Amino acid sequence: MSHQTNSQTKYSLQHRLVLAFGILLILFLGLTGLVLNQAFQESIAASVEERLQLQVYAVLGVAEPDTDMRFFVPDLEEARFSQIDSGLYAFIFNQQANEVWRSPSAVNMNPMDLNMAGPDITPGQMIYGSAQTEEQGPMSFASYGTYWSGLDQEFSFVVMESVAPTDAEINEFQSNLRLWLGGLAIFLSLAQFALLRWSMTPLKRLAQDLAEIEAGNKEQLGEDYPSELHNLSNNMNMLIQSERQRQTKYRTTLGDLAHSLKTPLAVISGVVQQDRKLDKKDMVDVSEQVDRMNQIVSYQLNRATKTSQSKMLASPVLINPVVEKICGALNKVYLDKKVHLEVSVSEKATFYGEASDLTELLGNLMDNAYKYCQQQVHIRIQDSDKSLQIEIDDDGLGIAEQDRHWVLERGARADSRESGQGIGLAVALDIISSYGGELKVESSALGGASFLVTLKAA
């Protein structure tokens, strides 16, 4: 099972990129070759047509009719017209498609096999095409229609040229094109592999640095990474630092827990070791110490599980439903008190973090207000672009100014807090601190305590 998982998850990002770019390179060079080959063939075809047109005009310019309706054409400048089977041939046809002249080079050709419709060509019209001959193979031709006023007849001047030279030129171009594109493909592949290998170096270095950190040889990632990896390295450093803080916090919490339990354990031990029956007062003392130990354990466990939050990992949580849920529960718990509650929370007010942290924070502060109020509790939550403010007021006895430092003192141990303040405020303070927020305790307009929490917006 493990081997199968490794084979599915382990793959090389560099190999994937090489394969992807290789496929793109093949497609690009292939399409480039097709386009260049097509463009070259069209250029050759245009060149052949232009050359045939010039040869037609050359024959037309020197042709002279005889008295028997035939033509006399003196020696042409193009020597191939005078060489038998040279690959360049000229004909003149009358309007009945009968041959009235041919060049010396076409002595061995049968014009009836050329499938050229001389009479169908109107005067002044130039037609290009191709034809297949038995002996000379495929040919390209140009046919031009004229009207000879002295003879009162229409004639067709036809020049034909073998496609063998142009085919050889095209084949040579295609061979050179394949050679050059193939060489270019090899060069670009090697260059691409080298560039990708060089580009992947920061990622490999990042993996090596993480391995060094895991082995304990480094404290954190360096700052000399490319800009694309800068945020990643910063976030990794934040996670590493957070994990180390968490481990430190666990160790500190265990030490605090052990130290905090010493006093209540000593009290219980002293009561139990007395050689007498436990009276009602002793049972009350033991019960108080057990409750105190439960509070200490709950607080320290909550402290140990809370770590600093990263804004980039935070999730938006709507506050209004959480407040409604907590208020419903507290109204049932403190039903006999008949608390008059006023809540002012925007429907879009949002907390960026863990939903459990928001519930724990509001639950502890609201429970404290319900517990120590006379009959009134006011809750106001304001959400802005810069901060989130939570204000909870009650009409209880409040907290004396000289005692407020016990609430606001970060990291104060549970067994050092004054009786009646409860462990909930310490848990709330730890949550607020983990999000980089601030907690203030002031006097409420209702006459009791006012707790003002300020958290930075996302």
Protein Blocks (a to p, Z undefined) as FASTA:
>chain_A
ZZmmmmmmgccfklmmmmmmmmmmmmmmmmmmmmmmmmmmmmmmmmmmmmmmmmmmmmmm
mgccdfkopacddddfblmlmpghklpacddddfkopafbdcfklmmpcfklnopafklp
cghiacddddddfklopadddddddddfklopacdddddddfklmmmmmmmmmmmmmmmm
mmmmmmmmmmmmmmmmmmmmmmmmmmmmmmmmmnopafbdcfkbcfklmmmmmmmmmmmm
mmmmmmmmmmmmmmmmmmmmmmmmmmmmmmmmpgcdddfklmmmmmmmmmmmmmmmmmmm
mmmmpccddfklpccddfklmmmmmmmmmmmmmmmnopacdddddfklcceddfklmmmm
mmmmmmmmmmmmmkbccddddddfkbccdddddfbebjafklmmmmmmghiafklpcehk
apmlmmmmmmmmmnopacdddddfkopacdddddddZZ
